[in-house]
Amino acid sequence: MVPTAGKEGSRGKVQVLLKIFLRNHPRCHTTRMIQLTATPVSALVDEPVHIRATGLTPFQVVSFKASLEDEKRNMFYSQAHYRANEFGEVDLEHASSLGGDYVGVHPMGLFWSLKPEKPLKRLLKRDVMNSPFQVQLELYDIELLPNNKATSAPKASLTLKRWYVAPGVTRIQVREGRLRGNLFLPSGEGQFPGVIDLFGDLGGLVEIRASLLANRGFASLALAYHDYEDLPSNPEVTDLEYFEEAANFLLKHPKVFSSGIGVVSVCKGAAIGLSMAIHLKQVRAAVLINGTNFSCGVPQVYRGQIYPPLPYSTQLISTNALGLVEFYQIFKETQVEASQYFFPIEEVQGHLLFIVGEDDKNLNSKAHAEQAIGQLRRHGKNNWTLLSYPGAGHLLEPPYSPLCCASIMHDMKMYWGGEVIPHAAAQEHSWKEIQKFLRKHLIPDVTSQL
């Protein structure tokens, strides 16, 4: 006869078994510890971060909020709403945002959907060497966060550091002759592909792209050419011999491959980058982001040869419903019979990568790229690649940078264009393609499989 336990004995066994079960299945605890994690917490700005929330109630709906204060104390915010799975977890690698600043599966959406608290502010890092952007990440019970202000305390929070310079990268001030800029050198021994980085009408010295390229193995010269130190604010001409000096300076550096350099350029800088590829045999590869195939604004001059700017139609400057100025139509009338203003692009001996945002509201950059490619084709040239991105605006920047669709420049409310999600996708894809293109054409013996 098998002995039977009494009621107290049975209850004790059940409690022991329940404790063992809960210890082995922590997701079943009734008391939950809500945690917010990001891996890595400190990373370069062009690197992705894996964000997770755990310890939530199964199928609970929560709000993620990201915030960032720039060096001028401007605030930027983003938010997205998610539903936890049956285990009380939200993994942004796989979970779909239900609403907020974006919808769908976008692991880095909280970064590229950041928007300014005050309209018309552009997020732009000035000190790339000494401090990161710090992104505050917070988790809330579902709420709309009106005016970006939470009505309750966050359930969890953490701070992420987003750097522009990796350990070991050095920055060297360049003040040689007329040249003004900063040279970023990768860590390690040996030689590196050299790149000149040019921005547009913004002026000054912008180092965000040059510093990131150095992290990826490029000796990158962030070159100023107007409105910086003793350089004129509004030069009457663009002197290509200045950029020739920069190319020669870079090629003479002992840590730069002597076989040739690349150029990465945007907007007005892209028109200069294209001219450099035409006139300077030192340039073997040029990345041209949302630029023109002619001089605009002021003439370009090289060794006595003058390229006058293409005339534009002032009456075609428009203002949209939000009071933002659009310039992308201003060459519509004059470019039809403007062949005498086009650069002799068929003389390029190196390779060209055109990158176009099809929603660019500052320049009709797609039309300009197509004109340039048509000219190359007519001369039997195939030394070009076109990346054209629907929904992307003018200010294509490194990946995970928030879209700046409008900002104030030259006392005007400029409309740059772009839709948040396709613009973010274009930035991520084009950044990889830029690096592949430069490596292919600048590193000796690097084959096309890269």
N, C-alpha and C positions, 0 to 999 in steps of 0.2 A: 504494500500500500504506500503510495507516494504522499509525503506530508505536504500540506498546503499552508501557505503563509496567511497571516491575518491581514486585516485591512491596513493596519499601520505599516506592516512589512511591505505590502504591495505598493503603497504610496511612496515609501522610501526608495524602492527600486525604480519607480517611474521618475522620481526627481533626479536620481543619479543618471539614468539614461538620458533625460532631457538635458542635463548639464553637459554630458558628453556630446550630444547632438549639436547643442548650441556652440560648443567650443570648436567643433569641426565645421560648422556652417555659420560663420559670423554674420552673414547677410540676413539671417533669420532673427537676430536680436531685436527685441522691441525697443530698446534704448539705442539710438543710432548716433554715431559720431560723424557729423558732416565735415568732409574734407574737400579742399580745392587744391589741386596739384597742377603744376606746369613743368614740363621736361623739354629742354633745360630751362632753369629759371634765369640764367644769364647766357645770352647768345648774341651773335651778330644779327643785324636787322634784316638781312636777306636769308636768314635761316628760320625754318618753321619751328613751332612750339606745339607740344602735345598737351592739351588741356583736358582735365577730367574733374568731375565732381562725384563723390561717393558718399554713402551714408544717408541718402535721401529716402523718403517714403516711396515705395513702388508707384510709378506713374505720376509722381508729383511734378507739377509744372513750376519752373524756376526761371529767374532772369539773371543772365550774366551781364555785368557791366564792366567796361574798360575805360580808363581815363588816363590822360597824359597832360603834363604841363610843360610847355616848351621853354626855351631860354628867355623869352620875353614875357613869360608868365601868362601866355594864352593857354586856355584849357581846350582840350579835345575829348570827345566822349563817343562811345558806341554802346549799344545794348542789343541783346538777342534773347529770345525766350525758347526754352527747351522743355520737353517732357522726359522724365527719368524712365528707364526701362524697368522690367519686373524686379530687378535686383536693387533698385534705387540708385542707379548710376547714370551719368551723362558723360559720354566720351565724344568730344567734338570731332574726333577723327571719323566717326561713323554716324553720330546723331544729326538729325535735320532740324534746323531752326524753324520754329513755327511762325515767328514774326519778329518785329524789332527793326533793325537796320538792314537786315537781309533775311532771305528765306532759303532753306535748302541745306545741304551738307557742304560746309565751308570751314575747314579746320582753323584757318587763319582769318576768318571774317571779322572778328573783333578788332583786329589790327587795321586791315585795309578799309574798314567802314568808319573809322574814327572821323568825326566831323567837328568843326570849330564851334565853341560856344558863342563866340562873336562872329558873325558872317564875314566872309571874304578874307579869312586868315589862312595862310598857307603854312603847313608844317614843314620846316626846313631846318636841319641841324647845322649850327654854325661851328661849334667846337666839337670836331669829330674825334679828337685825340684824347681828351682828358675826362670826359664824362659821357655816360650813356643816356639815352632816353629811359625814363623809368615809367613803366606802365602799371597802374594800379588795377588789379583784377578783383572784382567782388561778386559774390553770389547772394541773391535775394529771393525771398518768396516772390511769386509772380506779381509784378506791378509795372506800370507804364513809365515810372520815373519821370514825371512831368518836369520840364525844364532841367532835366538831368539831375534832379534832386530826389534822393530816396526818402521815403516816409518812414522807414524803419531801419534798424541796424542790419548790416549784412550778416548772413549765416556763416560766411567764411570769406577770407580775403588773402591776397598775397601780392608781392611786388616783383615785377619782371624787369630785368635790365637788358636793354637793346643797344648794342655797341656798333660802332662803325669801323673800328680798328681792332684787329686781333693782336694778341701778344706777339712781340717780335717784329711787327711792322714799324718802320721808322719813317719820319717825315723830315725832309730837308728843305729849308727855305731857299728859294731860288731868286737871287738878285744879281744876275749876270748881264751886264750891258743893259738893254732895255727890258729884259725879261722879268716878269713878276709872276710868281706862282709858288707852289709847293710840290715837291717830288716825294711820292710815297714808294718806298722800297719794301718788297716782301722779305720775310725772315729767311734765313738760310744762305748758303754759299752759292756761287755760280752765277750765271747770267739769266736774265729774264726778258721776255718780250716787252718792248717799250710802247707806251700808249700816251697820247696827248688827249686830255679831256676838256671839252669846250661846252660851256652853257651859252645862253642867248642874251636877250636884252635885259635880263635881270641885273647884269653887271656885277662888279665885285669879284670875289673869289669863292666859288662854290666847290666844296670838296667831298660831297657825299658819295659820288660815283667813283672818283679816283681812289678814295680810301678803301672802298669795297673791292675794287679791282685789284688793289695791292694784296688784300687778303686772299685773293684767288690766283696769285702768282704773277701779276703784271706790275712792272715798274711804271707807275702812272703819274704823269705830270698834270696836276690841276693848274691850268693856265688862265690867268686873268688877261683881259685885253681892253677893258674900258671901265671907268668908274672905280678904280682901285689904286690906292696910294697915289703915286705921281702920274698914273695913266689918266688921259682926259676922260671926262664924264660923257661927253658927246662928240666923239671924233668925227671929223669931216670926211674921212676916207678910212677904209679898211686896208691896211698895209700888209700884204701877204709876206713881205720880207721879214716881218716880226715873227710870223709863224714858222718861217724857214729857219730863223735863228733858234727857235724852240726845238725844231726837229733835229738840227745839228747838235744842239746842246745834249739832247737825250741820247743820240747815237754815240756821242763821245764818252758817255758815262761807262765806267768799267763793268758795271753790273747789268748792262743792257746789250742784247744781241745787236751786232753791228750791221746785220743784213737788211734792216728796214724797220719802220715803226708803223703803228696804227693810230687812228684818230677815232674817238667816240664823241659825237656832237649832236646838239639838238637846236632846233629853231634857227635863229640867226647864226649860231655856231655851226649848224649843219651846212649852211651855204658856204661858210669858210672852210669847213672840212672837205666839202666837195672840191673847192678850188685848190686846196692843198693836194688832194689826190691827182688833180689835173696837172699842176705845175711842178710839184716836188717829187723827184724820183725816190726820195727817202720814204715816201708814204706807200706802203704795200697793201694796206687794208683800211677802209674808212666806213664807219658806222654812221649813218645819216638818219636821225630821228626827227620826223615831222619838220622837214626843212624845205628849201626851195632850190630850183636849178638855175637861179639867177640871183644877182645882187638886189637887195631891197633896202631902201632907206638911204644908204650912202654908197658911193662908188667903191669898188674893189680895185686896188692898184698893185701891179707886180712888175717891177723892173721897167717902168715906163708904159706898160700896157694897162689900159684903163677899161674896166667893165662898168658902165653906167648902170644905175639902178633901174629896174623896170618901173615905168610910171603906173600909178594906181588911180582908181576912181574914188574920190572922197565921198561921192554921193552913194556909194555902195556900202559904206560903213553903216551898220544897223544896230539898233538897240532892241533887245527882246523884252518880253512882258515883265521880267524882273529888273529891268533897268541895266542889264549887263551888255557891254559893247562887244559886237561880233565883227571881226575883220576878214573872215575867210572868203568873202565874195569880192574883195576890193580889186583883185587882178582879173576878174571874170571877163571884162571888156578888153583889156589890153593884152592879155596873154594869147589871144587868138592869132595875132600877127606879131608875135614878140620874138621870133626866132633870132633876130639880131642881138637880143639881150641874153639869150641862153648861153650858159657856159659851154665851151667846146669839150663836152663830157667824153666824146669819143677818143680824146687824147689820154684818158686815164690808163695807166699801165698796170696798176694794182687791181684790187677787188673792192666792190662796193656792196654794202648791205643797207638797203632802204627799209626803214621801219616806219609804218604809217598807222596813225589812229584815224579810223574812218569817221569818227564823230568829232574831229578836231574843228573847233569853232574859231580858232585864231588864224590858221592857214588852211587852204584847201590842199593839204599835204599829199593826199592821194593823187590828185590831178597833177601836181608838180612831179611826183615820183613817176607817174605813168608817162609824162612828157619826156623825162630824162631817159627812161627805159626805151621808149620809142626811138629816141635819137641814137641810143647805143645799138639797137637792133638794125637801124638803117645803115649803120656802119659795120655790120657784121660782128658786133661785140656780144660776148656772152659772159662777161666778167662781173655779173651782178646777181643779187638775190633780193627778192621783195618779200617782206612780211607785212601783211595788211590785216588790221584787226578791227572788225565791226564793233561798234560800241565803245571803242577806246578814244580818249580825248587827246589834247595836245601835250599835256605834261606827263609823259610816260617816264616813270622813275623806277628805281630798283624795287624788287618784289616786296609785297606786304606794306608798302607805303600807301597811306590813304589818298584817295582821289581828291585832288584840288580842281574842282570844276570852274571856280571863279575866284579871283583875288584882285586886290588893288595894285596896279603898277603904273607908274608915270601919271599918278593922280586920276587914273581911269579904272572903272570897275570892269575888268577884263573877263570875258567868258571864254574859258579854255575847252569846255565840252567834256564829254565822257559820261558813261553810265557805270555805276559802282562795280557791279559784278564782272561784266566783260572787260572793264578797264583793269581790274585786279588780275584777271586771267592773262591779259596781254602783257602786263608787267612781269609776271612770273615766267611766262613762256619766252618772252623776248630776252630776258636777262640770261637765261641759259644759252640761247642762240647767239647772243653777242659774244659770250666767252668762247663758244665752240668756233665761231667765225674767226675771232682774233687768234686763237691757238693754231687753227689750221693754216693761216697765212703768215704768221709771224714766227712760229717756232720751227727751226730747221728740222727737217725729217719727220715732222708730225703729219700723219696721214689722215685722210678724210674720215676714217671711222671714228675719230674723236668728235 
